[in-house]
Amino acid sequence: MAQKGDQLDQETFSCSICLEVLKDPVTIPCGHSYCMNCIKTYWDEGEKKLPSCPQCQRTFTQKPELVKNTMFAALLEQMKKTGLQAAPADHCYAGPEDVACDVCSGRKLKAVKSCLVCLASYCQKHLQPHRDSSTFKKHQLVDPSKNLQDNICPRHGELRKMFCRTDQKCICYLCSVDEHKGHDTVSAAAERTERQREMEVRRQQIQQQIQDREKDVKLLQQEVEGIDQSADKTVEDSEEMFTELISLLQKRSSEVKQQVRSQQETEVRRVRELEEKLQQEIRDLKRRDAEMKQLSDTEDYNQFLHSCPSLSPLSESTHSSSISIRPLTYFQDVAATVSEVRGRLQDILGDTWTNVSLAITDVDVLLSEPEPETRAGFLKYSCEITLDPNTVHTELLLSEQNRKVTRVDQHQSYPDHPERFSDKWSQVLSRESLTGRRYWEVEKTAAGYVEVAVSYKNISRSGDESGVGFNDKSWTLRCHSGSYEFWYNRNQTPFSGPASSRIGVYLDHRAGVLSFYSVSETTTLLHRVQTSFTQPLHAGAGIDYNTGDLVEFCKLK
């Protein structure tokens, strides 16, 4: 409480010019008190011809006689003994970046308000008349501003209280009847009210957008969590499946090793048994040979003839003729079979690994981008298409590194393959599987019909259902001169369009968009499909009837 009283005493007995405790206090006729030197200096340096009170602005016809206020002086002397503070705290003074009070002399205090009528800024003490006197009640007070002079018209020296909507600038009243005559002008206050209202509407829109964005951010954060969880689960499942696959291969390797070693033991045992029999035969033959040699050396005729009956023919070995030596070839069929299995696994991994890689790179958790509007936009998604020789019909000839297919008279001698199209549909599919966003173009020359198609790989390869567009696994554009037909699941949609030798195909697999374009000097949409693809797609082509008709998948730069 004592501190509060000291502060009150300080404000009461401070000079409103120097803001320090009164020195040689004098009271002028209006009742306000100042330091004698402060008020003298204020009047001597003032711009007004007539002296006035710095606080209430009362004007005097002549400088009042300044007499020391003895009562104030005595009170101040007494209060100094009680520890009266000498000056405001430093943080109350105006710094280089602050708006200073225009009334303060000496070291100026920070202004707390600026008056748009007085065009001056005031500290708390010097602002008091604006709060107390009815003279200043209509003055407009704003936050402290260093740019008060901008409110004065440099041409007329009047306040800019008008706003010209034609020129979008603040003007004074004289401007409105002079250079801005005939313009759409309103009071600055009215324009502010209108713009304030518009600003509030805009703020509400911004706040709504902030709420929408915050919701989107939360959704994205949830999406990140979902991506992380899905990726972790996929990695875990993939590692488990590859571990099982590796374990299966190791098991099969162990089984082959075991079987080979078991068969090795069996065959070695059989050979050993045969070897033992042959060794026994050799011993028997050697014994007989020794007996015959001993008998042959006997000189006694009677003993020789008695001991040597007529000789019977030697019996043939029952084992020698079945022996054939095949060094290092006994188990080569096993190795060849294992090599064949390895080759098939490599083929499977080679064919499907691209799909795995594409499936990973085509993960897109955000909304699909809009379909391009120019060919340059489509080319960002261009891909190279090569045709699969295992699927091509025997009446079609592949060339240009399997990018071009031509209808021919003679059946081609392609090897049998379960994926080859047969029967009446002369078709071929691409080697590449397609997911994500892809674009390709085909160049065609045809007197008859040609098909520009996409299809799942498990489309039938024979029978009526194997034709592209004649099932629910393929979509095709049939082209003939300037007429077109779109086919899906045996349903036909005929339409016309600009004739062109080049057709562009745009696929957004995730969004389920398939679009066909006529490509010439301009790119014109022929037909668009919106559906839901459940498998990777393959590009395809078909040629009906006419020999020499061809379709070539273009190399795009």
Beta strands, then each sheet from edge to edge (+ up, - down):
strand 1: 25-27
strand 2: 33-35
strand 3: 113-115
strand 4: 120-122
strand 5: 141-142
strand 6: 162-164
strand 7: 169-171
strand 8: 185-187
strand 9: 396-399
strand 10: 404-407
strand 11: 427-429
strand 12: 437-445
strand 13: 450-455
strand 14: 474-480
strand 15: 483-488
strand 16: 491-496
strand 17: 502-508
strand 18: 513-519
strand 19: 523-530
strand 20: 538-543
strand 21: 550-553
sheet 1: 1+ 2-
sheet 2: 4+ 3- 5+
sheet 3: 7+ 6- 8+
sheet 4: 9+ 10- 21+ 12- 17+ 18- 19+
sheet 5: 11+ 20- 13+ 14- 15+ 16-
end
